[in-house]
Amino acid sequence: MTDVGKPERTTQDRVIALFRDELGYRYLGDWSDRDGNSNVSAL
């Protein structure tokens, strides 16, 4: 990861922690390398 991406990843980790720990959502993991990855997914 480049230095440019590090602040973005830190922010994403904080948002994930908020949703997981404070709001009770289940974290499904990092899907950035998943086949068929898109912004919206119909599970």
C-alpha positions, 0 to 999 in steps of 0.5 A: 500500500502506498503512503497515500492509501494509509490514511484512507485505510485507517479511516475505513478501519475506524468506521468498521469498528464503529459499525461492528462494536457500537452498532452490532453489525457483522463484518464480512471481511475485505472483499476488494479481491473478490471475484465479481466485486462491486459497490452494491452486492445482493447477497 
